[in-house]
Amino acid sequence: MSAVVPISASSSQFSARSSSSVLPFSQFHGLSSSPTRLDSAASSTKYSLFHQVSRQLQTATGKGCRPVVAMAGTGKFFVGGNWKCNGTKDSIGKLIADLNSAKIEDDVDVVVAPPFVYVDQVKNSLTDRIDISAQNSWVSKGGAFTGEISAEQLKDVGCKWVILGHSERRHIIGEDDEFIGSKAVYALSQNLKVIACIGELLEEREAGKTFDICFGQLKAFADKVSSWADIVIAYEPVWAIGTGKVATPQQAQEVHAAVRDWLKKNVSADVASATRIIYGGSVNGSNCVELAKQEDIDGFLVGGASLKGPEFATIINSVTSKRVAA
């Protein structure tokens, strides 16, 4: 078995500084000319090295995977549905009907993120019990930016949330950490709440860089935002998004615990406790309960399964597993 790859930069090396600045247009350099392809992210099932790094994490944080069915954080359970570039007026109408008729537990925040062109349809017909998120937003005020959507426009049509930093924006479109952090601070300045996505590629996981990658992506947010009150962190290992491969509950818990520990050391203990850290990556009605039982998993960001109303309701209602005492 390969030796454990040491974590090259401890979380104490990252410092969070508050800033409300946004990059002027002349400095927009967040789109790389040759974005990373995702082919390798779904090409292998070799995760053995991560188990070794996981043991190192338990030593470093003093927090292993305890058999506790409770929430380490203090925030309300949160489930988001990212519909991505899917749907038609008819299929979305059926999905809305299913969600409107579903029995949803009270103690969970629920949002859905339809494609931009269907936001108005969803807003006008979906139950008020579920909030609406955008899948992306521009880095500053609107203007001559063809194809972009501004935070002001999203608020105007009723969006309360926006997903930023999703792996598909990072690795297909080519957005970098600093650009994503700037987008987040501008969205927050316009009173949009942010689902801030982080996560590693398969080759980064196999190289023992999971925590370095996640901490670096977190730092890009922490360097710019002045308040975490309206931020939910979504840990989404890239190799598990849309591939059918899911991190084991223990693997997911260990990264969530590390993220919470990073927030405690680099932002504040209060932020670490209050910020919700949700898991994304092939979450479905069959695996959601065991994942939800992990104490640092505060909910889910769901892709394909959120397009199926009854299954998405099952995932939302996995909040009930948090009520069971250890």
Buried (B, 14 or more C-beta within 10 A) or exposed (E): EEEBBEBEBBBEEBEBEEEEEBBEEEEBEBEBEEBBEBEBBBEEEEBEBBBBBBEBBBEBBEBBBEEBBBBBBEBEBBBBBBBBEBBEEEEBBEBBEBBEEBEBBEEBBBBBBBBBEBBEBBBEEBEEEBBBBBBBBBBBEEEEBEEBBBBBBBBEBEBBBBBBBBBBBBBEEBBBBBBBBBBBBBBBBBEBBBBBBBBBBBBBBBBBBBBBBBBBBBBBBBBBBEEBEBBBBBBBBBBBBBBEBBBBBEBBBBBBBBBBBBBBBBBBEEBBBBBBBBBBBBBBBEBBBBBBBBBBBBBBBBBBBBBBBEBBBBBBBBBEBBEEEE
